[in-house]
Structure formats: C-alpha cells, structure tokens
Amino acid sequence: MSSGAVPKDPAEQFPVSLDWTRKLPPGRTLTRVTGSAIDLADNSAAAILVSTTGTLSGLIGSLTVKAGVLGKRYKVFFDAYDNATGHYRGSIVIVMRSA
C-alpha cells in the first residue's frame, strides 16, 4: 500500500495517515502502528518522525512528520499489526519543497 507524494516545508509538523480498511481480513482490528523513514537519495535512516510509535483511529494509522532538508525526498514506512498477529506495511513519500 502506498500513496502519492506529500509536499512539506522543513519547519512544518503534521500527521500523515494510511487507511488499512481494504487490507485487513474480516473481523480483524488494528492493535498498533509503528513507523520509520529513509532518505530516498541513499536509503539511509532519516529522523523526520516525531515518534516511531503511531496512533490509531479505527483502521487508520497515523504518524507525525517533522523537520527535513530542502529539496530532499523521504519515504515514511508504516507497519501495522492486527489482533491475530497479522503484519501490514505501507508507505508515503514526503517531498521537501525547494527554496
């Protein structure tokens, strides 16, 4: 599961979310979501998340992004876990605006 690129200024801080409704089998619920991020230029770890622990609202998982470097592209990975030990991965690309 992935989404289009999300534009961001370095000073902005805001949540990004993925809806897992169509991914979960019937009767399952999400129990937690975690996140990580990489710099797409070299695939190195990127510290652009406020926390690697996300929040859940039903079947929507959210992470909060912060910081970043002008002109860079980052990929934020979401790892969601359900009540039956299922694991689901999705991602969103964050594109830092240029000066």
Secondary structure, 3 states (H helix, E strand, C coil): CECCCEEECCCCCEEEEEECCCCCCCCCCEEEEEEEEEECCCCEECCCECCCECEEECCEEEEEECCCCCCCEEEEEEEEEECCCCEEEEEEEEEECCC
